[in-house]
Amino acid sequence: MSEIRFDGRVALVTGAGGGLGRSHALLFGARGAKVVVNDLGGNTDGTGSGTTMADRVVTEIKAMGGDAVANYDSVDTWEGGEKMIAAAVEAFGRLDIVVNNAGILRDKSIAKMTPEEWTRVLEVHLNGSYYVTRAALPAMRQNGYGRVIFTTSAAGLYGNFGQANYSAAKLGIVGLMNTVKLEGQKFGVLANTIAPIAKSRLMGTVMDEATMEKLKPEFVSAMVAYLCSEENTFTGGIFTAGGGHYARAAMVESPGVTLGIDAIPSVEQIAASFPKIADLTDAQEYPSAGANVPKLMAGLFGSKG
C-alpha cells in the first residue's frame, strides 16, 4: 500500500497542545501537512490560559521538518472559531482539514451539577465544534475539498455516571456531524466522528496511569489521519478507536410494528407488542432523517404488524 500523505494540505487541530490533539497534529505534520496547532493552554476544567503548550507542539513539528503555526483562541466563541480559520488562511493560504478535539470536564452527578457546570461543558464541546466547523466550511467549499472530524465519546454513545453534561454534549456532536455530512457532500466535504479512548489529561481524571500507558494516543491518530485523507471516501461514520482496536458504531432502528392504523392503539396493545417493538433483530441504519419515511408509509398503508 502506498504511503498516505498530506502534502499541500492544511490541517487545523483544536486542543492540540497535549494528549490526542498533539498526537494528531504531529502525525499530520510528519506526513506533509501544514498544521495550525490550536490550544488555549488552560486546565482540564477549562480555566486558565497560556501559550506554551501550543508553542511546544509547533516546535516539535518544525524539528521534524514540517511547518506549523500556533493559535491560542478558545473554541467556545464565534470569534474564536473565525480567528482559527483566519490564522490558517493567513499562514498557509487555505484550509483542508479540521479536527474538533478540544474539550473540558466538569464531572458531577446530575443531582449535584450546577447550571454553570452543565452549560460550560456544552459550550466547549458542542458549541465549540459548531463555531469552528461553521467558520471552516466556506474555505473548504472554495477548495472543493474538506475533511471534518468530530470527537464524541462512549459516554455520549452509551452514558457514564457523573457525566450528564459531557454525555449530552458528546451525543449532540453526533447529531451535528450527521447534518454536516449531508450539507457538505456536494462540495467534497466529508464529516466523520471518532469515539476515542486514549491517554490524555482528561482521561487522567478517570483512569489510572497503568491503564493509560496501554492506550497511546497514536493509536487513535492513525484512524483520524485516514479519515482525513484523500483515500477515504466514507462520510457520516462514528468510529471507536483505542489501544489498537477499531470499530464502527451506528444508530439503528428496529423493524417495529404498526398498530391501530384506523384507531389509536390502547396502552394494553402497546404493552403486548413491546417485546417486538424493542427487538433489534434486523435493525436498520438510516442515512438521513427522511430515509425511513418509506418504511413508515408502508406501515400506514400496509397490514398491521
Protein Blocks (a to p, Z undefined) as FASTA:
>chain_A
ZZddfehiacddehilgcjllmmmmmmmmnopacddddehiafkopacdfklmmmmmmmm
mmnopacdddfbdfkbfklmmmmmmmmmmmnopafbdcdfbdcdddddfklpcfklmmmm
mmmmmmmmmmmmmmmmmmmmmnopacddddddfklmnopehilmmmmmmmmmmmmmmmmm
mmmmmnopacdddddddddfklmmmpcfklmmmmcfklmmmmmmmmmpmklmcehiacdd
eehiacdddddddebjaehklbccdfklmmmmmmmmmpmghiacdfbfklmmmmmmmmmm
mccZZ
